[in-house]
Amino acid sequence: MAQTVLTFITKIDPGKVTQLTTLLERIESNQSSNPFVPFASLTRLHFASFVIFDDGDCGPDLVFENNFDGALDAYLEDLLRHAGHGLHGIYSCCLGYTATGSYDRQKMTAYLRAHVVWPNAYHIGNVGRGAERIHQETTLRDRIEVFLDDLVTDGKIDEPLGSLRQRIQQFVSDDPSLTWAINVRPRQTIIEQFTPRAKIALVAMCALLFLPVLIPLAIVSVIVLRRHEKLDPDQFRPVSSAHVQHLAKREDRIVQNHYAGIFRVKPGWFRRVTLRSVLWVANLIARTSTRGKLMGIPSIHFAHWSLIDEGRRLLFLSNYGGSWGNYLDDFIDKASTGLTGIWSNTTGFPPTRFLVLDGSRNGPRFKSFARDKQTATRVWYSAYPDLTVQNIDNNSAIREDLFTSLDETAVRSWLRRF
């Protein structure tokens, strides 16, 4: 199942910010049954958020994040069918919106399409698992665990592992509501697995072919980069405790959290070109990350970077598991090079050398920078709020190996998944 990552970014009418804020608060306070945007009815949806950014110069902006299954056309149709009324109320507060009611689907669709922002780079933690499959495989694990609990109660758990596995297989086969679990599609097709690696190989071949040109270009770029790094003003400012407390109030309500931030790109064409290039490479590498990790970070469900305002600002949105502190520690410990390569092109980031050195390795200062740039999310929805990336992978592995032939060691490992 292919997944899509994008945002709709619109300018808010300055005179209607309060009206919009009130509406979003009503949605957030009752996500399950609010009449405006009933997220649970959007069966293709994984994560969604509404964030209002207002930094004084470019805002106020409304960012509507969507991580969903399939193509945009089908999702838009589903979105407007279930949430047309609420979206009309939301976008009536934005500039350029001309629909006169939720019945005016043509104008609403055109407006949303005109404001789609595709990411320059993105990561998907559980590649190839649609929202429906994630829910199904969670149900399968829960049902099998209840079955195993009943065996323990009846004193039937002490038997050879192979026999126990056969009992589980028979239980699933005999339950009409679990027949879907028998046939498993691969997470990715062969073409989907091969294409990203083929692109990297092609890029490497082209680099070798044009090496005589690239080497002097790289030398000049490094010289120019070091000049910029030495001349860049230090614009660090410590984050206020009030801002941290405001953000913390919205965090750790479930096992997942959300990060939203907009970062100003350092002035000049060189920084914009460098950032676009780094994001292009990052996206190329991220397409090969199909085992739940981004540069070694195991907690990210969906994350993406988008250059907006003609490259003057960088939008970063992330849906991740665990606490904010652990999330940032993972970035520092496991992905400092890539992290610094991206954000070293934005203002306020700790000083760097050669694009990827130092920077985020200054942990306290990097965390202060990340908190200072973070904006509180007005509305945030998760289709599976109790699951981590590892939970989802584990549930998929249970189903994928349920009816496959396993040796005794593999059977033992499989049973340990419960």
ROFILUM-33034 format. One record per residue (C-alpha): residue number from 1; residue in one letter; z, y, x. Coordinates in steps of 0.02 Angstrom, whole numbers, plus 50000, padded with zeros to 5 digits. Layout:
BEGIN
pt k=NUM&r=A&c3=Z&c2=Y&c1=X
...
This chain:
BEGIN
pt k=1&r=M&c3=50000&c2=50000&c1=50000
pt k=2&r=A&c3=49943&c2=50164&c1=50077
pt k=3&r=Q&c3=50066&c2=50308&c1=50065
pt k=4&r=T&c3=50030&c2=50494&c1=50058
pt k=5&r=V&c3=50134&c2=50635&c1=50132
pt k=6&r=L&c3=50102&c2=50816&c1=50082
pt k=7&r=T&c3=50177&c2=50977&c1=50015
pt k=8&r=F&c3=50126&c2=51110&c1=49890
pt k=9&r=I&c3=50170&c2=51281&c1=49961
pt k=10&r=T&c3=50163&c2=51435&c1=49850
pt k=11&r=K&c3=50219&c2=51616&c1=49859
pt k=12&r=I&c3=50358&c2=51658&c1=49738
pt k=13&r=D&c3=50353&c2=51817&c1=49636
pt k=14&r=P&c3=50496&c2=51917&c1=49716
pt k=15&r=G&c3=50553&c2=51973&c1=49544
pt k=16&r=K&c3=50571&c2=51793&c1=49483
pt k=17&r=V&c3=50670&c2=51713&c1=49625
pt k=18&r=T&c3=50830&c2=51712&c1=49521
pt k=19&r=Q&c3=50740&c2=51636&c1=49372
pt k=20&r=L&c3=50665&c2=51500&c1=49481
pt k=21&r=T&c3=50831&c2=51465&c1=49568
pt k=22&r=T&c3=50917&c2=51442&c1=49401
pt k=23&r=L&c3=50784&c2=51319&c1=49343
pt k=24&r=L&c3=50793&c2=51218&c1=49503
pt k=25&r=E&c3=50983&c2=51211&c1=49489
pt k=26&r=R&c3=50966&c2=51138&c1=49314
pt k=27&r=I&c3=50848&c2=51005&c1=49381
pt k=28&r=E&c3=50960&c2=50961&c1=49527
pt k=29&r=S&c3=51116&c2=50949&c1=49420
pt k=30&r=N&c3=51037&c2=50816&c1=49309
pt k=31&r=Q&c3=50901&c2=50726&c1=49403
pt k=32&r=S&c3=50906&c2=50568&c1=49298
pt k=33&r=S&c3=50871&c2=50644&c1=49128
pt k=34&r=N&c3=50823&c2=50827&c1=49146
pt k=35&r=P&c3=50677&c2=50875&c1=49032
pt k=36&r=F&c3=50584&c2=50971&c1=49169
pt k=37&r=V&c3=50543&c2=50852&c1=49312
pt k=38&r=P&c3=50597&c2=50673&c1=49269
pt k=39&r=F&c3=50578&c2=50603&c1=49444
pt k=40&r=A&c3=50623&c2=50425&c1=49394
pt k=41&r=S&c3=50470&c2=50418&c1=49281
pt k=42&r=L&c3=50357&c2=50446&c1=49433
pt k=43&r=T&c3=50343&c2=50264&c1=49487
pt k=44&r=R&c3=50234&c2=50305&c1=49638
pt k=45&r=L&c3=50362&c2=50426&c1=49710
pt k=46&r=H&c3=50475&c2=50389&c1=49859
pt k=47&r=F&c3=50551&c2=50559&c1=49900
pt k=48&r=A&c3=50527&c2=50735&c1=49834
pt k=49&r=S&c3=50608&c2=50904&c1=49862
pt k=50&r=F&c3=50599&c2=51086&c1=49812
pt k=51&r=V&c3=50651&c2=51212&c1=49944
pt k=52&r=I&c3=50647&c2=51402&c1=49936
pt k=53&r=F&c3=50616&c2=51485&c1=50105
pt k=54&r=D&c3=50641&c2=51671&c1=50122
pt k=55&r=D&c3=50647&c2=51739&c1=50300
pt k=56&r=G&c3=50606&c2=51917&c1=50248
pt k=57&r=D&c3=50434&c2=51934&c1=50328
pt k=58&r=C&c3=50333&c2=51791&c1=50252
pt k=59&r=G&c3=50431&c2=51737&c1=50099
pt k=60&r=P&c3=50487&c2=51699&c1=49976
pt k=61&r=D&c3=50398&c2=51531&c1=49979
pt k=62&r=L&c3=50421&c2=51378&c1=49870
pt k=63&r=V&c3=50391&c2=51212&c1=49958
pt k=64&r=F&c3=50370&c2=51060&c1=49846
pt k=65&r=E&c3=50376&c2=50903&c1=49955
pt k=66&r=N&c3=50300&c2=50739&c1=49894
pt k=67&r=N&c3=50299&c2=50568&c1=49976
pt k=68&r=F&c3=50209&c2=50445&c1=49862
pt k=69&r=D&c3=50099&c2=50291&c1=49849
pt k=70&r=G&c3=49911&c2=50299&c1=49834
pt k=71&r=A&c3=49790&c2=50444&c1=49827
pt k=72&r=L&c3=49821&c2=50623&c1=49771
pt k=73&r=D&c3=49713&c2=50614&c1=49614
pt k=74&r=A&c3=49810&c2=50474&c1=49532
pt k=75&r=Y&c3=49976&c2=50551&c1=49582
pt k=76&r=L&c3=49931&c2=50723&c1=49514
pt k=77&r=E&c3=49883&c2=50645&c1=49348
pt k=78&r=D&c3=50048&c2=50553&c1=49341
pt k=79&r=L&c3=50145&c2=50706&c1=49396
pt k=80&r=L&c3=50071&c2=50821&c1=49263
pt k=81&r=R&c3=50087&c2=50689&c1=49127
pt k=82&r=H&c3=50275&c2=50668&c1=49155
pt k=83&r=A&c3=50324&c2=50838&c1=49227
pt k=84&r=G&c3=50194&c2=50960&c1=49163
pt k=85&r=H&c3=50321&c2=51058&c1=49061
pt k=86&r=G&c3=50440&c2=51080&c1=49208
pt k=87&r=L&c3=50305&c2=51119&c1=49333
pt k=88&r=H&c3=50235&c2=51253&c1=49218
pt k=89&r=G&c3=50406&c2=51334&c1=49213
pt k=90&r=I&c3=50423&c2=51322&c1=49402
pt k=91&r=Y&c3=50252&c2=51389&c1=49447
pt k=92&r=S&c3=50259&c2=51527&c1=49316
pt k=93&r=C&c3=50378&c2=51604&c1=49443
pt k=94&r=C&c3=50245&c2=51598&c1=49579
pt k=95&r=L&c3=50102&c2=51715&c1=49622
pt k=96&r=G&c3=49924&c2=51673&c1=49570
pt k=97&r=Y&c3=49974&c2=51551&c1=49433
pt k=98&r=T&c3=49868&c2=51579&c1=49278
pt k=99&r=A&c3=49899&c2=51429&c1=49165
pt k=100&r=T&c3=49966&c2=51484&c1=48995
pt k=101&r=G&c3=50056&c2=51321&c1=48958
pt k=102&r=S&c3=50085&c2=51142&c1=49014
pt k=103&r=Y&c3=49938&c2=51091&c1=48905
pt k=104&r=D&c3=49820&c2=51184&c1=49022
pt k=105&r=R&c3=49804&c2=51037&c1=49141
pt k=106&r=Q&c3=49642&c2=51097&c1=49218
pt k=107&r=K&c3=49716&c2=51260&c1=49282
pt k=108&r=M&c3=49878&c2=51175&c1=49334
pt k=109&r=T&c3=49784&c2=51044&c1=49432
pt k=110&r=A&c3=49673&c2=51174&c1=49514
pt k=111&r=Y&c3=49825&c2=51278&c1=49562
pt k=112&r=L&c3=49915&c2=51132&c1=49642
pt k=113&r=R&c3=49759&c2=51075&c1=49733
pt k=114&r=A&c3=49732&c2=51250&c1=49802
pt k=115&r=H&c3=49907&c2=51247&c1=49875
pt k=116&r=V&c3=49910&c2=51074&c1=49954
pt k=117&r=V&c3=49964&c2=51075&c1=50135
pt k=118&r=W&c3=49926&c2=50917&c1=50232
pt k=119&r=P&c3=50039&c2=50879&c1=50381
pt k=120&r=N&c3=49982&c2=50897&c1=50561
pt k=121&r=A&c3=50093&c2=50749&c1=50603
pt k=122&r=Y&c3=50197&c2=50631&c1=50499
pt k=123&r=H&c3=50300&c2=50471&c1=50508
pt k=124&r=I&c3=50331&c2=50336&c1=50378
pt k=125&r=G&c3=50478&c2=50222&c1=50412
pt k=126&r=N&c3=50431&c2=50077&c1=50298
pt k=127&r=V&c3=50243&c2=50067&c1=50318
pt k=128&r=G&c3=50149&c2=49973&c1=50183
pt k=129&r=R&c3=50292&c2=49956&c1=50060
pt k=130&r=G&c3=50261&c2=50048&c1=49897
pt k=131&r=A&c3=50405&c2=50111&c1=49792
pt k=132&r=E&c3=50381&c2=49969&c1=49666
pt k=133&r=R&c3=50386&c2=49838&c1=49803
pt k=134&r=I&c3=50543&c2=49914&c1=49879
pt k=135&r=H&c3=50631&c2=49905&c1=49710
pt k=136&r=Q&c3=50570&c2=49728&c1=49680
pt k=137&r=E&c3=50627&c2=49663&c1=49849
pt k=138&r=T&c3=50796&c2=49745&c1=49827
pt k=139&r=T&c3=50813&c2=49654&c1=49661
pt k=140&r=L&c3=50762&c2=49490&c1=49743
pt k=141&r=R&c3=50895&c2=49505&c1=49877
pt k=142&r=D&c3=51028&c2=49551&c1=49748
pt k=143&r=R&c3=50982&c2=49404&c1=49636
pt k=144&r=I&c3=50986&c2=49280&c1=49780
pt k=145&r=E&c3=51154&c2=49347&c1=49840
pt k=146&r=V&c3=51227&c2=49321&c1=49665
pt k=147&r=F&c3=51156&c2=49144&c1=49667
pt k=148&r=L&c3=51237&c2=49111&c1=49837
pt k=149&r=D&c3=51402&c2=49182&c1=49775
pt k=150&r=D&c3=51396&c2=49059&c1=49630
pt k=151&r=L&c3=51367&c2=48916&c1=49752
pt k=152&r=V&c3=51520&c2=48969&c1=49850
pt k=153&r=T&c3=51623&c2=48974&c1=49690
pt k=154&r=D&c3=51563&c2=48799&c1=49643
pt k=155&r=G&c3=51598&c2=48732&c1=49818
pt k=156&r=K&c3=51414&c2=48690&c1=49851
pt k=157&r=I&c3=51384&c2=48802&c1=50001
pt k=158&r=D&c3=51434&c2=48674&c1=50135
pt k=159&r=E&c3=51270&c2=48582&c1=50155
pt k=160&r=P&c3=51129&c2=48578&c1=50284
pt k=161&r=L&c3=51043&c2=48745&c1=50305
pt k=162&r=G&c3=50875&c2=48672&c1=50258
pt k=163&r=S&c3=50945&c2=48607&c1=50094
pt k=164&r=L&c3=51026&c2=48774&c1=50057
pt k=165&r=R&c3=50860&c2=48861&c1=50086
pt k=166&r=Q&c3=50775&c2=48738&c1=49968
pt k=167&r=R&c3=50903&c2=48780&c1=49834
pt k=168&r=I&c3=50860&c2=48964&c1=49854
pt k=169&r=Q&c3=50674&c2=48927&c1=49844
pt k=170&r=Q&c3=50699&c2=48824&c1=49687
pt k=171&r=F&c3=50806&c2=48961&c1=49609
pt k=172&r=V&c3=50670&c2=49090&c1=49635
pt k=173&r=S&c3=50531&c2=48973&c1=49576
pt k=174&r=D&c3=50624&c2=48931&c1=49416
pt k=175&r=D&c3=50657&c2=49113&c1=49368
pt k=176&r=P&c3=50507&c2=49185&c1=49271
pt k=177&r=S&c3=50563&c2=49362&c1=49311
pt k=178&r=L&c3=50542&c2=49327&c1=49498
pt k=179&r=T&c3=50370&c2=49249&c1=49500
pt k=180&r=W&c3=50301&c2=49404&c1=49587
pt k=181&r=A&c3=50403&c2=49357&c1=49741
pt k=182&r=I&c3=50300&c2=49202&c1=49778
pt k=183&r=N&c3=50139&c2=49289&c1=49830
pt k=184&r=V&c3=50161&c2=49419&c1=49967
pt k=185&r=R&c3=50030&c2=49542&c1=50024
pt k=186&r=P&c3=50035&c2=49594&c1=50207
pt k=187&r=R&c3=50114&c2=49763&c1=50241
pt k=188&r=Q&c3=49950&c2=49822&c1=50317
pt k=189&r=T&c3=49774&c2=49756&c1=50320
pt k=190&r=I&c3=49697&c2=49707&c1=50487
pt k=191&r=I&c3=49593&c2=49866&c1=50483
pt k=192&r=E&c3=49747&c2=49974&c1=50451
pt k=193&r=Q&c3=49835&c2=49892&c1=50599
pt k=194&r=F&c3=49684&c2=49903&c1=50714
pt k=195&r=T&c3=49621&c2=50079&c1=50678
pt k=196&r=P&c3=49764&c2=50183&c1=50756
pt k=197&r=R&c3=49760&c2=50081&c1=50916
pt k=198&r=A&c3=49571&c2=50093&c1=50923
pt k=199&r=K&c3=49584&c2=50282&c1=50909
pt k=200&r=I&c3=49707&c2=50288&c1=51054
pt k=201&r=A&c3=49593&c2=50177&c1=51158
pt k=202&r=L&c3=49444&c2=50289&c1=51117
pt k=203&r=V&c3=49541&c2=50445&c1=51166
pt k=204&r=A&c3=49591&c2=50362&c1=51330
pt k=205&r=M&c3=49411&c2=50315&c1=51366
pt k=206&r=C&c3=49351&c2=50492&c1=51330
pt k=207&r=A&c3=49488&c2=50561&c1=51443
pt k=208&r=L&c3=49430&c2=50449&c1=51585
pt k=209&r=L&c3=49249&c2=50498&c1=51555
pt k=210&r=F&c3=49287&c2=50684&c1=51563
pt k=211&r=L&c3=49420&c2=50671&c1=51698
pt k=212&r=P&c3=49329&c2=50786&c1=51820
pt k=213&r=V&c3=49337&c2=50924&c1=51689
pt k=214&r=L&c3=49510&c2=50884&c1=51621
pt k=215&r=I&c3=49600&c2=50885&c1=51788
pt k=216&r=P&c3=49564&c2=51069&c1=51832
pt k=217&r=L&c3=49592&c2=51116&c1=51649
pt k=218&r=A&c3=49761&c2=51028&c1=51653
pt k=219&r=I&c3=49810&c2=51118&c1=51814
pt k=220&r=V&c3=49766&c2=51288&c1=51741
pt k=221&r=S&c3=49858&c2=51245&c1=51579
pt k=222&r=V&c3=50016&c2=51197&c1=51675
pt k=223&r=I&c3=50012&c2=51359&c1=51773
pt k=224&r=V&c3=49990&c2=51462&c1=51615
pt k=225&r=L&c3=50125&c2=51360&c1=51528
pt k=226&r=R&c3=50252&c2=51389&c1=51668
pt k=227&r=R&c3=50213&c2=51575&c1=51664
pt k=228&r=H&c3=50249&c2=51578&c1=51477
pt k=229&r=E&c3=50408&c2=51477&c1=51498
pt k=230&r=K&c3=50474&c2=51598&c1=51629
pt k=231&r=L&c3=50429&c2=51753&c1=51529
pt k=232&r=D&c3=50483&c2=51692&c1=51357
pt k=233&r=P&c3=50633&c2=51795&c1=51297
pt k=234&r=D&c3=50790&c2=51697&c1=51262
pt k=235&r=Q&c3=50810&c2=51720&c1=51073
pt k=236&r=F&c3=50954&c2=51600&c1=51049
pt k=237&r=R&c3=51083&c2=51645&c1=50919
pt k=238&r=P&c3=51233&c2=51537&c1=50876
pt k=239&r=V&c3=51234&c2=51470&c1=50699
pt k=240&r=S&c3=51363&c2=51547&c1=50584
pt k=241&r=S&c3=51504&c2=51438&c1=50521
pt k=242&r=A&c3=51471&c2=51498&c1=50343
pt k=243&r=H&c3=51292&c2=51434&c1=50353
pt k=244&r=V&c3=51351&c2=51265&c1=50419
pt k=245&r=Q&c3=51479&c2=51249&c1=50280
pt k=246&r=H&c3=51348&c2=51294&c1=50149
pt k=247&r=L&c3=51232&c2=51157&c1=50214
pt k=248&r=A&c3=51370&c2=51028&c1=50234
pt k=249&r=K&c3=51418&c2=51043&c1=50050
pt k=250&r=R&c3=51251&c2=50966&c1=50003
pt k=251&r=E&c3=51255&c2=50825&c1=50130
pt k=252&r=D&c3=51324&c2=50647&c1=50137
pt k=253&r=R&c3=51325&c2=50623&c1=49949
pt k=254&r=I&c3=51228&c2=50461&c1=49974
pt k=255&r=V&c3=51178&c2=50359&c1=50127
pt k=256&r=Q&c3=51026&c2=50471&c1=50150
pt k=257&r=N&c3=51007&c2=50655&c1=50190
pt k=258&r=H&c3=50869&c2=50787&c1=50191
pt k=259&r=Y&c3=50820&c2=50915&c1=50321
pt k=260&r=A&c3=50709&c2=51065&c1=50284
pt k=261&r=G&c3=50668&c2=51201&c1=50408
pt k=262&r=I&c3=50534&c2=51328&c1=50453
pt k=263&r=F&c3=50516&c2=51381&c1=50633
pt k=264&r=R&c3=50421&c2=51530&c1=50702
pt k=265&r=V&c3=50290&c2=51483&c1=50830
pt k=266&r=K&c3=50298&c2=51585&c1=50989
pt k=267&r=P&c3=50166&c2=51725&c1=50988
pt k=268&r=G&c3=49996&c2=51706&c1=51067
pt k=269&r=W&c3=49849&c2=51587&c1=51054
pt k=270&r=F&c3=49909&c2=51479&c1=51198
pt k=271&r=R&c3=50066&c2=51423&c1=51109
pt k=272&r=R&c3=49972&c2=51390&c1=50947
pt k=273&r=V&c3=49841&c2=51284&c1=51034
pt k=274&r=T&c3=49975&c2=51192&c1=51132
pt k=275&r=L&c3=50076&c2=51154&c1=50976
pt k=276&r=R&c3=49923&c2=51094&c1=50880
pt k=277&r=S&c3=49878&c2=50981&c1=51026
pt k=278&r=V&c3=50054&c2=50909&c1=51039
pt k=279&r=L&c3=50061&c2=50875&c1=50853
pt k=280&r=W&c3=49890&c2=50792&c1=50859
pt k=281&r=V&c3=49949&c2=50675&c1=50996
pt k=282&r=A&c3=50114&c2=50644&c1=50907
pt k=283&r=N&c3=50023&c2=50598&c1=50747
pt k=284&r=L&c3=49907&c2=50481&c1=50842
pt k=285&r=I&c3=50056&c2=50390&c1=50917
pt k=286&r=A&c3=50155&c2=50390&c1=50754
pt k=287&r=R&c3=50016&c2=50292&c1=50667
pt k=288&r=T&c3=50059&c2=50145&c1=50780
pt k=289&r=S&c3=50245&c2=50154&c1=50734
pt k=290&r=T&c3=50250&c2=50019&c1=50600
pt k=291&r=R&c3=50419&c2=49940&c1=50640
pt k=292&r=G&c3=50530&c2=50072&c1=50561
pt k=293&r=K&c3=50558&c2=50179&c1=50715
pt k=294&r=L&c3=50491&c2=50348&c1=50771
pt k=295&r=M&c3=50506&c2=50362&c1=50960
pt k=296&r=G&c3=50654&c2=50243&c1=50950
pt k=297&r=I&c3=50738&c2=50331&c1=50802
pt k=298&r=P&c3=50773&c2=50200&c1=50667
pt k=299&r=S&c3=50838&c2=50309&c1=50527
pt k=300&r=I&c3=50688&c2=50409&c1=50463
pt k=301&r=H&c3=50609&c2=50362&c1=50296
pt k=302&r=F&c3=50480&c2=50502&c1=50292
pt k=303&r=A&c3=50459&c2=50653&c1=50407
pt k=304&r=H&c3=50319&c2=50776&c1=50436
pt k=305&r=W&c3=50269&c2=50933&c1=50528
pt k=306&r=S&c3=50147&c2=51060&c1=50454
pt k=307&r=L&c3=50079&c2=51218&c1=50533
pt k=308&r=I&c3=50070&c2=51354&c1=50401
pt k=309&r=D&c3=50023&c2=51539&c1=50393
pt k=310&r=E&c3=49875&c2=51512&c1=50510
pt k=311&r=G&c3=49986&c2=51427&c1=50637
pt k=312&r=R&c3=50120&c2=51562&c1=50644
pt k=313&r=R&c3=50256&c2=51450&c1=50571
pt k=314&r=L&c3=50300&c2=51265&c1=50583
pt k=315&r=L&c3=50371&c2=51175&c1=50431
pt k=316&r=F&c3=50476&c2=51019&c1=50462
pt k=317&r=L&c3=50540&c2=50907&c1=50323
pt k=318&r=S&c3=50633&c2=50744&c1=50348
pt k=319&r=N&c3=50714&c2=50612&c1=50236
pt k=320&r=Y&c3=50831&c2=50510&c1=50342
pt k=321&r=G&c3=50978&c2=50390&c1=50335
pt k=322&r=G&c3=51152&c2=50426&c1=50401
pt k=323&r=S&c3=51238&c2=50588&c1=50443
pt k=324&r=W&c3=51160&c2=50747&c1=50509
pt k=325&r=G&c3=51258&c2=50732&c1=50672
pt k=326&r=N&c3=51200&c2=50553&c1=50706
pt k=327&r=Y&c3=51022&c2=50602&c1=50662
pt k=328&r=L&c3=51020&c2=50743&c1=50790
pt k=329&r=D&c3=51104&c2=50632&c1=50919
pt k=330&r=D&c3=50964&c2=50505&c1=50896
pt k=331&r=F&c3=50836&c2=50641&c1=50926
pt k=332&r=I&c3=50925&c2=50695&c1=51085
pt k=333&r=D&c3=50958&c2=50520&c1=51154
pt k=334&r=K&c3=50798&c2=50430&c1=51105
pt k=335&r=A&c3=50661&c2=50557&c1=51075
pt k=336&r=S&c3=50703&c2=50709&c1=51179
pt k=337&r=T&c3=50533&c2=50716&c1=51265
pt k=338&r=G&c3=50431&c2=50718&c1=51104
pt k=339&r=L&c3=50556&c2=50830&c1=51017
pt k=340&r=T&c3=50554&c2=50958&c1=51156
pt k=341&r=G&c3=50364&c2=50949&c1=51169
pt k=342&r=I&c3=50350&c2=51007&c1=50988
pt k=343&r=W&c3=50491&c2=51132&c1=50967
pt k=344&r=S&c3=50477&c2=51211&c1=51139
pt k=345&r=N&c3=50333&c2=51309&c1=51061
pt k=346&r=T&c3=50449&c2=51391&c1=50934
pt k=347&r=T&c3=50565&c2=51539&c1=50954
pt k=348&r=G&c3=50751&c2=51513&c1=50983
pt k=349&r=F&c3=50731&c2=51340&c1=51058
pt k=350&r=P&c3=50830&c2=51306&c1=51218
pt k=351&r=P&c3=50732&c2=51347&c1=51378
pt k=352&r=T&c3=50612&c2=51212&c1=51438
pt k=353&r=R&c3=50514&c2=51165&c1=51594
pt k=354&r=F&c3=50338&c2=51094&c1=51589
pt k=355&r=L&c3=50342&c2=51085&c1=51399
pt k=356&r=V&c3=50449&c2=50928&c1=51384
pt k=357&r=L&c3=50592&c2=50947&c1=51509
pt k=358&r=D&c3=50766&c2=51018&c1=51472
pt k=359&r=G&c3=50758&c2=51094&c1=51297
pt k=360&r=S&c3=50842&c2=50975&c1=51174
pt k=361&r=R&c3=50939&c2=50892&c1=51315
pt k=362&r=N&c3=51054&c2=51041&c1=51299
pt k=363&r=G&c3=51137&c2=50953&c1=51151
pt k=364&r=P&c3=51258&c2=51086&c1=51086
pt k=365&r=R&c3=51129&c2=51225&c1=51095
pt k=366&r=F&c3=50993&c2=51117&c1=51017
pt k=367&r=K&c3=51107&c2=51069&c1=50872
pt k=368&r=S&c3=51151&c2=51252&c1=50844
pt k=369&r=F&c3=50964&c2=51293&c1=50844
pt k=370&r=A&c3=50925&c2=51154&c1=50719
pt k=371&r=R&c3=51066&c2=51206&c1=50602
pt k=372&r=D&c3=51020&c2=51389&c1=50611
pt k=373&r=K&c3=50840&c2=51352&c1=50560
pt k=374&r=Q&c3=50889&c2=51233&c1=50421
pt k=375&r=T&c3=50874&c2=51290&c1=50240
pt k=376&r=A&c3=50976&c2=51214&c1=50099
pt k=377&r=T&c3=50868&c2=51104&c1=49987
pt k=378&r=R&c3=50871&c2=51160&c1=49806
pt k=379&r=V&c3=50816&c2=50993&c1=49732
pt k=380&r=W&c3=50806&c2=50828&c1=49822
pt k=381&r=Y&c3=50759&c2=50659&c1=49749
pt k=382&r=S&c3=50761&c2=50485&c1=49824
pt k=383&r=A&c3=50691&c2=50337&c1=49728
pt k=384&r=Y&c3=50810&c2=50217&c1=49818
pt k=385&r=P&c3=50964&c2=50317&c1=49870
pt k=386&r=D&c3=51068&c2=50168&c1=49926
pt k=387&r=L&c3=50943&c2=50099&c1=50052
pt k=388&r=T&c3=50914&c2=50131&c1=50237
pt k=389&r=V&c3=50752&c2=50097&c1=50329
pt k=390&r=Q&c3=50832&c2=49938&c1=50397
pt k=391&r=N&c3=50887&c2=49881&c1=50223
pt k=392&r=I&c3=50709&c2=49895&c1=50161
pt k=393&r=D&c3=50638&c2=49802&c1=50311
pt k=394&r=N&c3=50770&c2=49667&c1=50291
pt k=395&r=N&c3=50730&c2=49644&c1=50107
pt k=396&r=S&c3=50544&c2=49631&c1=50147
pt k=397&r=A&c3=50578&c2=49500&c1=50280
pt k=398&r=I&c3=50679&c2=49396&c1=50155
pt k=399&r=R&c3=50534&c2=49393&c1=50035
pt k=400&r=E&c3=50399&c2=49369&c1=50168
pt k=401&r=D&c3=50486&c2=49216&c1=50242
pt k=402&r=L&c3=50551&c2=49144&c1=50078
pt k=403&r=F&c3=50414&c2=49013&c1=50059
pt k=404&r=T&c3=50347&c2=49004&c1=50237
pt k=405&r=S&c3=50375&c2=48856&c1=50352
pt k=406&r=L&c3=50523&c2=48890&c1=50467
pt k=407&r=D&c3=50609&c2=48786&c1=50601
pt k=408&r=E&c3=50797&c2=48765&c1=50601
pt k=409&r=T&c3=50829&c2=48915&c1=50712
pt k=410&r=A&c3=50720&c2=49026&c1=50603
pt k=411&r=V&c3=50805&c2=48961&c1=50445
pt k=412&r=R&c3=50973&c2=49007&c1=50517
pt k=413&r=S&c3=50911&c2=49183&c1=50559
pt k=414&r=W&c3=50835&c2=49202&c1=50386
pt k=415&r=L&c3=50997&c2=49153&c1=50298
pt k=416&r=R&c3=51091&c2=49281&c1=50403
pt k=417&r=R&c3=50991&c2=49417&c1=50314
pt k=418&r=F&c3=51100&c2=49397&c1=50160
